[in-house]
């Protein structure tokens, strides 16, 4: 086993992305993992109160849908417009976003199974899941 240097760790491309076909929108969107900082900012914007499901879904898409350049496609000003889109399309993209980012009620168990080690820190499972806000 080789121990990684600081330079190797910082140079590693470790944020996965996945393309999702969205027939309702006529194409494909790219969904990415959030960095630690982006995840903190996302959860910081959610607040303590429960938000409507469509608002949560739109906020997740704002935080995770990227363009070919790797930059976010949406910003916070797009949340209301996204809430007006097809819920089937939103749910398809949301499912991938939640899975890639380990958000939801099964996130801790999935992380433990994938890593073989006990999870540490906040798994994000305190956020609303799709079934909680419907």
Secondary structure as UniProt FT lines:
FT   HELIX           6..11
FT   STRAND          17..22
FT   HELIX           23..25
FT   STRAND          27..32
FT   HELIX           36..46
FT   HELIX           53..64
FT   STRAND          65..66
FT   TURN            68..69
FT   HELIX           76..78
FT   HELIX           79..83
FT   HELIX           87..101
FT   TURN            105..106
FT   HELIX           107..115
FT   TURN            125..126
FT   TURN            130..132
//
